[in-house]
Amino acid sequence: MFHAAVDHAYSRYAARRPMFAAGWGDEKLLARFEPTEVRARAGAPAEIEWEGAPPSPHGDAREGRFAAGLDDLPAGCRAALVRHLGRPGNRSAVVLLAGSREEGFAMRERVYGPLVSAGIDLLILENPYYGARRPFGAASPSAPTVADQVQMNVASLVEALSLLASARERYARVGVAGYSMGGHMAALAGALYGGELAIAAFATGACPSPIYTRGLLSRSVAFDALGPRAAERLGALFDRGDLARLPPPARPRAAALVAMAHDGYVSRGEVERLADHWRGASIRFEDAGHVTGVVLRSAALRRAVASAFDQL
C-alpha cells in the first residue's frame, strides 16, 4: 500500500536525527508534569506586539510576539511567535498548532489558508524549540531530552490557551486545530479551555504513549540513551497526556476528528477511543497515511475545521 510505504520511508528518514539522545533531562520537571496544571498556568489573554510580515495570497498577514508559556524555556525559545492571516469582517478565528518537528508557518498556511476566505482567520503558533524559536545552537528540532519535549508541549498548550483568550476578545467564535502532535495538543487545549469552542484534531488519538513506544515514531526515540525499561517509563509518562483522563470539551459536537485509514503512527483504536470519550464528536477516516494525509487530504481537513465551527 502506497500510503503505508510512505509512512515507513519517512520514519526511517526521521530516525537519522533521534529524539531524546541526551537522556531524560530534568527529573524534577518530569515528576511534576500533569496536563491539568496547564489551566492554572494559563493566565490573561496574550498581549501581542504586532509587526509586518511576508505577504500571503490568503489574506492580510502580520506577525507578532508575546510572552512565552513558561519562564524557564531555553534561550532562543522565550518569546512566543504567531502569524495572523485574516480579512476584515471575519468573525471566527482558529489557533493552529504545529506537528512534530514542523518548523515555520508554511505548511499550515498552505493547508488552512483558504479558510480565511470562508470567514475564519488563522493564528499560527510557532512551537518553542522549532524554527525561529529553536534554542541557541540547536542543530535540529529534535528534542534533546524527554524533559525538553514535555517543556515544549506544556509551553505550547499555555500559549494556545492565551491565544484563544485573546481571540475571544475580538471574534464571536474561536477554535483550535492541528495535525499529528499538533492535533493532540489541539485536543488537549480544547479539553482544558473550559468554554465552548471548535476543535479539529487530525491524525491523533486519545493517548500519545503508544505513538512514542510502539508506532513508527518510536524508531526516532533514542531508547539506548534512556536506559533500562525506557519504553515502559516513557509510556507511563506520556499516559498522563491521555485525553480520556480529562473531561470532554464543553461542546463535544463542535469537535471534528479526522484520522487516516493507513496511519503507521496512530492506531485506529486510539482514534475511536477518543471519539467514544468525546461522545457527540464527528469522526471520519480518510484514505491516506500519516504523512500523505496532510498533503493529499488538505481539503478534507479544511472542511472539518469549517464543520466544527458550524456546530457552535
MIZANU-895038 format. One line per field, with one value per residue (C-alpha): x, y, z; residue in one letter. Coordinates in Angstrom, 3 decimals, always signed. Example, Ala and Ser with C-alpha at 12.3 -4.5 7.8 and 13.67 -1.06 7.14 Angstrom:
BEGIN
u [+12.300/+13.670]
v [-4.500/-1.060]
w [+7.800/+7.140]
rest [a/s]
***
This chain:
BEGIN
u [+0.000/+1.429/+0.413/+1.894/+5.124/+5.487/+4.999/+7.685/+10.116/+9.625/+10.099/+13.475/+14.482/+13.363/+15.243/+18.531/+18.045/+16.879/+14.750/+15.927/+19.550/+20.630/+18.501/+15.658/+16.723/+15.323/+13.886/+12.077/+10.231/+9.180/+7.957/+5.578/+4.305/+0.498/-1.541/-4.169/-1.654/-1.690/-5.017/-3.588/-0.563/-2.642/-3.431/-4.521/-5.034/-1.820/-0.587/+0.798/+3.171/+2.304/+4.580/+4.690/+5.140/+5.745/+2.557/+0.137/-2.238/-4.855/-5.334/-3.755/-0.619/+1.152/+3.404/+3.767/+5.444/+4.115/+5.270/+6.196/+4.131/+6.915/+9.551/+12.297/+12.482/+15.985/+17.400/+16.025/+12.607/+11.422/+9.332/+6.252/+5.796/+2.477/+1.459/-2.005/-3.855/-7.224/-9.706/-11.859/-15.261/-14.296/-15.961/-14.175/-10.554/-8.702/-5.398/-3.228/-0.665/+2.435/+3.006/+6.111/+9.259/+7.107/+9.067/+7.727/+4.305/+4.415/+2.780/-0.154/-0.632/-0.803/-3.229/-5.549/-5.068/-8.246/-10.296/-9.687/-11.915/-14.534/-14.648/-12.125/-8.941/-5.786/-3.443/-0.448/+1.766/+5.475/+6.315/+9.115/+12.165/+11.113/+12.054/+12.575/+12.227/+14.976/+17.316/+20.507/+22.910/+20.343/+21.181/+17.690/+14.142/+14.532/+14.036/+17.395/+15.772/+12.377/+12.099/+12.587/+9.681/+7.491/+8.530/+7.711/+4.279/+3.326/+4.515/+2.643/-0.525/-0.265/+0.405/-2.519/-4.886/-3.572/-4.149/-7.675/-8.402/-7.041/-9.055/-12.219/-11.988/-12.266/-14.096/-17.568/-16.317/-12.900/-11.354/-8.143/-6.800/-3.705/-2.324/-0.368/+1.285/-0.488/-3.766/-3.156/-2.147/-5.295/-7.420/-5.753/-6.192/-9.859/-10.429/-8.629/-10.178/-13.321/-15.662/-17.284/-15.005/-14.433/-11.847/-10.373/-7.959/-6.343/-4.204/-4.195/-5.812/-6.664/-3.183/+0.307/+2.028/+1.649/+2.886/+6.231/+6.652/+5.073/+4.195/+6.589/+7.632/+9.294/+12.012/+13.107/+13.359/+16.893/+15.881/+19.526/+20.158/+17.203/+18.483/+16.724/+12.947/+12.921/+9.808/+7.863/+8.855/+8.292/+4.876/+3.894/+4.977/+3.008/-0.004/-0.534/-1.469/-4.300/-7.362/-9.608/-8.207/-9.760/-13.440/-14.754/-14.811/-17.721/-19.372/-18.276/-20.396/-18.202/-15.218/-14.167/-11.782/-10.194/-7.950/-6.015/-7.015/-3.424/-1.676/+1.524/+1.931/-1.540/-3.701/-7.351/-8.246/-6.856/-8.815/-12.020/-11.353/-11.120/-14.375/-16.074/-14.888/-15.959/-19.417/-21.067/-17.828/-17.700/-15.152/-14.006/-11.296/-9.596/-7.861/-4.320/-1.379/+0.054/+2.477/+0.333/-2.776/-1.686/-0.603/-3.376/-6.338/-5.941/-9.436/-10.918/-9.039/-10.354/-13.905/-13.562/-12.434/-15.358/-17.834/-16.600/-17.258/-20.699/-21.630/-21.047]
v [+0.000/+3.337/+5.327/+2.806/+2.671/+6.456/+6.368/+3.690/+5.533/+8.806/+7.115/+5.782/+9.232/+10.940/+8.394/+9.820/+12.644/+10.750/+12.225/+12.223/+11.417/+13.397/+11.315/+12.162/+15.683/+17.467/+14.705/+17.154/+18.612/+15.153/+14.227/+17.169/+17.036/+16.953/+18.427/+19.564/+22.076/+23.896/+25.562/+27.081/+28.419/+29.943/+33.442/+36.584/+36.882/+37.139/+40.709/+40.530/+43.113/+43.043/+43.955/+43.472/+40.090/+38.457/+38.728/+35.873/+35.099/+34.104/+37.352/+40.216/+38.967/+40.127/+38.503/+39.213/+38.182/+37.738/+36.255/+32.582/+29.996/+29.108/+31.297/+28.655/+27.814/+27.795/+30.971/+31.402/+29.974/+32.604/+34.862/+33.250/+33.893/+33.882/+34.602/+36.034/+35.771/+37.450/+39.584/+42.485/+41.319/+37.751/+36.752/+33.451/+32.545/+29.258/+28.724/+26.277/+24.155/+22.502/+18.859/+17.039/+18.800/+21.182/+24.401/+27.681/+28.624/+27.494/+24.067/+25.213/+28.331/+26.211/+23.695/+26.050/+29.369/+29.033/+29.101/+32.864/+33.459/+31.271/+33.648/+32.016/+33.924/+31.970/+32.311/+30.066/+29.445/+28.642/+25.973/+26.581/+24.544/+24.876/+27.257/+30.826/+29.557/+26.946/+27.088/+28.914/+26.485/+23.711/+21.759/+20.317/+20.472/+17.049/+17.379/+16.569/+15.250/+13.963/+16.953/+19.263/+17.547/+17.994/+21.646/+22.251/+20.656/+22.404/+25.792/+25.426/+24.493/+27.540/+29.745/+28.245/+28.949/+32.524/+32.996/+31.604/+34.036/+36.895/+35.837/+35.600/+39.348/+40.067/+37.159/+35.725/+32.146/+30.651/+27.255/+25.247/+22.756/+20.737/+17.640/+14.780/+16.160/+19.427/+17.529/+16.093/+19.497/+20.980/+18.316/+18.929/+22.693/+22.204/+19.945/+22.364/+25.555/+25.331/+27.141/+26.364/+26.338/+24.462/+21.650/+19.991/+17.212/+15.402/+12.232/+11.738/+9.511/+9.533/+8.833/+9.741/+6.895/+4.193/+6.650/+7.061/+3.455/+1.264/+3.291/+4.338/+7.404/+5.035/+4.487/+8.075/+7.573/+7.020/+4.264/+3.330/+6.794/+6.430/+3.317/+0.212/-0.142/+3.031/+2.189/+1.311/+4.502/+6.682/+5.125/+5.813/+9.443/+10.083/+8.208/+11.360/+13.068/+10.597/+12.671/+10.093/+11.294/+14.720/+15.663/+16.007/+19.539/+21.810/+21.203/+17.804/+18.101/+21.069/+18.683/+17.095/+14.129/+13.166/+10.106/+8.353/+4.792/+3.690/+5.597/+3.910/+6.335/+6.477/+3.390/+3.282/+2.035/+5.149/+7.420/+5.516/+5.585/+9.380/+9.558/+7.339/+9.605/+12.723/+11.382/+13.601/+14.481/+13.659/+11.108/+10.383/+8.137/+9.281/+7.023/+8.156/+7.602/+9.814/+11.569/+11.613/+12.727/+16.311/+16.594/+14.745/+15.377/+19.112/+19.891/+17.341/+18.924/+22.374/+21.040/+19.513/+22.831/+24.632/+21.974/+22.220/+25.974/+25.345/+23.465/+26.489]
w [+0.000/-1.112/+1.983/+4.410/+2.414/+2.614/+6.393/+6.745/+4.478/+6.342/+9.717/+8.593/+7.372/+10.608/+12.729/+11.478/+13.998/+17.095/+19.832/+23.459/+22.565/+25.649/+28.004/+30.348/+31.353/+34.401/+36.587/+38.884/+35.915/+34.749/+38.215/+38.421/+34.823/+34.640/+31.751/+34.246/+35.627/+32.294/+33.036/+36.218/+34.311/+31.508/+32.616/+30.838/+27.083/+25.085/+24.723/+21.213/+19.770/+16.071/+13.187/+9.447/+7.826/+4.449/+2.374/+1.865/-1.011/+1.547/+3.456/+5.346/+7.127/+10.245/+12.805/+16.467/+19.684/+23.196/+26.489/+26.252/+28.071/+30.526/+32.162/+32.185/+28.486/+26.965/+25.471/+21.977/+22.895/+25.329/+23.101/+21.578/+17.847/+15.970/+12.367/+11.773/+8.460/+8.175/+6.327/+7.570/+8.697/+9.625/+12.881/+13.565/+14.325/+14.732/+16.546/+14.557/+16.409/+14.959/+14.204/+15.390/+14.075/+11.990/+11.772/+10.461/+9.165/+5.523/+5.835/+7.939/+5.828/+2.680/+4.182/+6.067/+4.247/+2.136/+5.345/+5.541/+2.504/+4.211/+7.209/+9.546/+10.410/+11.286/+14.269/+13.515/+16.541/+16.210/+18.783/+21.264/+20.161/+16.486/+13.685/+14.842/+18.426/+18.399/+21.414/+20.572/+18.909/+18.300/+15.150/+14.631/+16.016/+17.678/+21.434/+23.077/+26.272/+27.331/+29.660/+26.670/+24.906/+27.970/+28.306/+24.657/+24.916/+28.141/+26.849/+23.561/+25.441/+27.717/+24.697/+22.770/+25.663/+25.872/+22.143/+22.451/+25.282/+23.177/+20.131/+22.222/+22.854/+19.122/+17.493/+18.011/+17.560/+18.311/+17.762/+17.794/+15.278/+14.432/+12.761/+14.398/+17.557/+16.765/+16.697/+20.146/+21.502/+19.934/+21.592/+24.955/+24.603/+23.736/+26.737/+29.080/+27.712/+29.796/+27.407/+24.091/+21.070/+17.842/+17.956/+14.880/+15.894/+12.996/+12.841/+16.602/+19.194/+22.868/+24.219/+22.937/+24.783/+22.068/+19.426/+21.180/+22.304/+19.567/+16.438/+13.702/+15.702/+18.170/+15.542/+16.243/+20.014/+21.351/+23.783/+24.407/+25.823/+28.200/+29.948/+31.300/+30.914/+28.839/+26.837/+29.984/+31.759/+28.699/+28.219/+31.824/+31.458/+28.272/+29.650/+31.707/+28.434/+27.785/+26.863/+28.495/+31.847/+31.225/+30.968/+27.401/+25.946/+26.799/+23.394/+22.020/+18.880/+17.870/+17.761/+14.466/+14.398/+11.090/+11.039/+8.306/+7.469/+6.745/+9.551/+10.730/+13.625/+15.208/+15.699/+14.683/+18.161/+19.831/+17.484/+18.170/+21.913/+21.759/+19.782/+22.371/+25.190/+23.309/+22.618/+20.003/+18.182/+14.479/+13.271/+9.734/+8.273/+5.091/+2.562/+3.382/+5.704/+8.394/+6.051/+2.908/+4.785/+5.338/+1.702/-0.140/+2.169/+2.805/+1.532/+3.937/+6.831/+5.921/+5.664/+9.114/+10.621/+8.995/+10.116/+13.725/+13.672/+12.191/+15.376/+17.623]
rest [m/f/h/a/a/v/d/h/a/y/s/r/y/a/a/r/r/p/m/f/a/a/g/w/g/d/e/k/l/l/a/r/f/e/p/t/e/v/r/a/r/a/g/a/p/a/e/i/e/w/e/g/a/p/p/s/p/h/g/d/a/r/e/g/r/f/a/a/g/l/d/d/l/p/a/g/c/r/a/a/l/v/r/h/l/g/r/p/g/n/r/s/a/v/v/l/l/a/g/s/r/e/e/g/f/a/m/r/e/r/v/y/g/p/l/v/s/a/g/i/d/l/l/i/l/e/n/p/y/y/g/a/r/r/p/f/g/a/a/s/p/s/a/p/t/v/a/d/q/v/q/m/n/v/a/s/l/v/e/a/l/s/l/l/a/s/a/r/e/r/y/a/r/v/g/v/a/g/y/s/m/g/g/h/m/a/a/l/a/g/a/l/y/g/g/e/l/a/i/a/a/f/a/t/g/a/c/p/s/p/i/y/t/r/g/l/l/s/r/s/v/a/f/d/a/l/g/p/r/a/a/e/r/l/g/a/l/f/d/r/g/d/l/a/r/l/p/p/p/a/r/p/r/a/a/a/l/v/a/m/a/h/d/g/y/v/s/r/g/e/v/e/r/l/a/d/h/w/r/g/a/s/i/r/f/e/d/a/g/h/v/t/g/v/v/l/r/s/a/a/l/r/r/a/v/a/s/a/f/d/q/l]
***
